[in-house]
Amino acid sequence: MPTAGLKTIIALSFVLAIGFLLVILSCALYKVYYPLLVVATYVLAPIPNWIAARCANPEDFVESSGNGVQDLGRFFTGFLVIMGIALPAVLAHSALIGIPAMIMSIIGGLLIYGTIISFGMFFQEEQEF
């Protein structure tokens, strides 16, 4: 795994700030604040995976019939990520927000979630056997 340095933290912070800026601008420019719900979905998205990883038995070296807890965590994470993309599309379809606000909200949300995933990849601890 790559080691995370100061440049990585600065780059991730910059991308996260751009993501939040796009979501906030999608709300403020059009004076409709429904797209802020996207931030909540992307912030909550990694939590089911984190809980499932804590509940799974890391000392089980033999894979038994399946990993139901981890699959459930991945399902809920995937649901929240897809909801973060679909929610602005549904809001735009129902004419609650405009198409430019939808595009800015989706791109900003994906930048936010991508930053959260990148942060987890760069800063995860090495497991020793």
C-alpha positions in Angstrom: 0.0 0.0 0.0 1.2 3.5 -0.7 2.2 5.6 2.2 0.2 8.7 2.7 2.1 11.9 3.0 1.3 15.6 3.3 0.8 15.9 -0.4 -1.8 13.2 -0.4 -3.7 14.9 2.5 -3.6 18.2 0.7 -4.8 16.7 -2.6 -7.6 14.9 -0.9 -8.7 18.0 1.0 -8.7 20.0 -2.2 -10.9 17.5 -4.1 -13.2 17.3 -1.1 -13.5 21.1 -1.0 -14.3 21.1 -4.7 -17.0 18.5 -4.1 -18.6 20.4 -1.3 -18.4 23.6 -3.3 -20.2 22.1 -6.3 -23.0 20.7 -4.1 -23.4 24.0 -2.2 -23.3 26.0 -5.4 -26.0 23.7 -6.9 -28.2 24.8 -4.0 -27.2 28.5 -3.6 -27.3 29.5 -7.3 -30.8 28.2 -7.8 -32.1 28.9 -4.3 -33.4 25.4 -3.8 -31.7 23.4 -1.1 -32.8 19.8 -1.8 -29.5 18.8 -3.3 -27.9 19.1 0.2 -29.5 15.6 0.8 -26.8 14.2 -1.5 -24.1 15.2 1.0 -25.9 13.2 3.7 -26.1 10.1 1.5 -22.4 10.2 0.6 -21.3 10.9 4.2 -23.4 8.0 5.4 -22.4 5.6 2.6 -19.2 4.2 4.1 -20.7 3.5 7.5 -22.4 0.1 6.6 -19.1 -1.2 5.2 -17.3 0.0 8.3 -19.8 -1.7 10.7 -19.8 -4.9 8.6 -16.0 -5.0 8.6 -16.0 -4.6 12.4 -18.6 -7.4 12.9 -16.9 -9.9 10.6 -14.4 -12.2 12.3 -10.9 -11.2 11.1 -9.3 -14.2 12.7 -11.3 -16.7 10.6 -8.7 -17.9 8.1 -11.0 -20.5 6.5 -13.8 -19.1 4.3 -16.9 -20.9 5.3 -20.2 -20.8 3.4 -20.2 -17.0 3.0 -19.8 -13.6 4.5 -23.4 -12.5 5.0 -22.5 -9.5 7.2 -20.0 -8.1 4.8 -22.4 -8.6 1.8 -25.1 -6.8 3.7 -22.8 -3.9 4.4 -21.8 -3.7 0.8 -25.4 -3.8 -0.3 -26.4 -0.9 2.0 -23.3 1.1 0.9 -24.2 0.5 -2.8 -27.7 1.5 -2.1 -26.6 4.8 -0.5 -24.2 5.6 -3.4 -26.8 4.9 -6.0 -29.3 7.0 -4.0 -26.8 9.8 -4.1 -26.8 9.7 -7.9 -30.5 9.0 -8.4 -31.9 11.5 -5.9 -30.8 14.6 -7.9 -32.1 12.9 -11.1 -35.5 12.3 -9.5 -35.6 15.8 -8.1 -34.8 17.2 -11.6 -37.4 14.9 -13.2 -40.1 16.2 -10.8 -39.0 19.8 -11.5 -37.9 20.6 -8.0 -34.4 21.4 -9.1 -33.0 22.4 -12.5 -30.8 20.2 -14.8 -27.7 22.3 -14.1 -28.2 21.9 -10.4 -28.7 18.2 -10.9 -25.4 17.9 -12.8 -23.4 19.9 -10.3 -24.9 17.9 -7.4 -24.1 14.6 -8.9 -20.5 15.6 -9.8 -19.9 17.1 -6.4 -21.4 14.1 -4.6 -19.2 11.7 -6.6 -16.1 13.8 -5.7 -17.1 13.7 -2.1 -17.6 9.9 -2.1 -14.4 9.4 -4.1 -12.4 11.4 -1.6 -13.8 9.3 1.3 -12.9 6.1 -0.5 -9.4 7.4 -1.4 -8.9 8.5 2.2 -9.7 5.0 3.4 -7.4 3.4 0.9 -4.4 5.6 1.6 -4.8 5.6 5.4 -5.8 2.0 6.1 -3.6 0.1 8.6 -1.5 -2.8 7.6 -2.7 -6.1 9.0 0.1 -8.3 10.4 -0.2 -12.0 10.7 
